Amino acid sequence: MTPADERFLRQAIDIASRAGAAGERPFGSLLVGPDGDVLVEEHNTVVSDADITAHPELKLARWAARELAPEVAAGTTMYTSCEPCPMCATAISRSGLGRIVFGLSGEQFEAVKPATPPLAPVRYEGPALFAEARTPIDNYY
């Protein structure tokens, strides 16, 4: 990591600390453009938005997909206090961001957070109605 990487990662960790102090979940992220300027920063707002998807990494990925040309997005770096969860990682990949630098890994996060009960399993059923379900896809592509 470069000194600039360390500076921006510390900034993401500070955003996370401020979010936690304000009653939000303590996660923060920022997106740095190819020229080294901070483009946007976000913190977790799952609590205040009552939105389980209000992770800062997802918000930044969505912003980049809306606001940046693909070639600019590819030159960005996201700095984030913790490794992005699978939901956020998928959005980041689809948004075309170029690089992610994170503080805690997912494994390290799990080791330091309080234990939570496992999620109830969700039953998936399908595929079903293949001919009907493919019609909107066929008509689109």
N, C-alpha and C positions, 0 to 999 in steps of 0.2 A: 504494500500500500504506500502511496505517496503521502507527503505531508498534506496536500489538498484533500486527499481521500480521508485522512484522519480528521481534518477540520470539519468537513461536511458530515462525516459520520457522527462526530460529537454534536453537531448542530441537530441532527435527527434525534439523538438521544436526549438532548435538551428539550426538543419539542415533545417527546414522549413524557419526560418528567413534568413539564407544564400541564400536559393533558391529564396525567394522573392526579396532580395537585388540584385540578379543577373538577375532579369527580368523574372524569372519563377513564376509559381503559388506557394504560400507559404505553401507547405506541405512537411513533412519529416517523414521518418520511419527508424527503424533499427530492425534487427533480432538478438536476443540474444540466444545463444545455451544453452543446459542443464547445462553446466559447468559455465555459467555466462560470457562467452566471446562474444563480438560482432562479428557476422559472416559476416554481410553485412549491408550496409546502402544505402539508396536511397532518392532522392528528386523528386518532380514532374517535368517532362520534357514535359508536354503537349505543351508548347509554342515552345521550341527549336526543338523538334522532330516533330512538327505539327501532333501530334498523340493524339486523344482524350482519349486514353486508357493508357497513360503514367503516371499513378498514382504510387506513390512509393509503396503503399501496394500491388498493383497488380504485380509490378516488383519483390517484395520480395517473394510473394506467388509462382510466376513462378520459381524463382531461387530455392526456397526450394523444389519444386516438382521435379526439374531437378537434384539437387545436394545432397539432403539429403535422407538417408534411412527413411522409414516411422516412425520407432521407434525414430529416432533422431528428425525428424520434430515434432513429438508429444510432445517432451520435450522442444520446443522452446517457446519464448515469443516475439511477435512483439510489439514494442513501436512505436506509431504513433501520430502525432500532432493533428489529428482530427479522429473522428470515421470513419471507412471505409464506403464508399458508397456501395450501393447494388451490383454493379459490382465487387468491390474488396472483399466484404464480401463473395460472392459466390466463388471466386477464393481461398480465404483463407480457406474456409471450405473444398474445394476439395483438397487443397494442404496438409491437415493434420496437420497444425500448432496447437500447443497446447493452446495458450493463446494470447489474445490481450489486451494491455493496451493503452488507448487513452486519449488525452487531452480534446479537445472540443467534445461535442456530436454533432450529426447531427443537432439537433434542435438549439443548441447554435451557431453553425456555420451559420445556416440560419439567425439567429437574428443579427449577427454582419457583415455579408457580404453585399455589396450593392445589392439592389433589381435587379433582372434580369427578363426579360420577360419570361412567361411560354413557354415551348417547344411546338412546334406544334404537335398535335396528329398524331400518325402513325396508319394507318389502317391495321389490320391483317386479312387475309382471309385464312380459312382452318379449319379443316383438309380437304384435298382433295387427290384424287388418292391413297387411303389407300393401296390397294393391291400392287401397284407399289412402293410406298414410303417405305413400310416395307421390301421389298426384300433385300436392302443392309444391313438392320439391322438383318434380319433373317440369311443372309449369313455370317455375322460377328459373331453372337452369336450362 
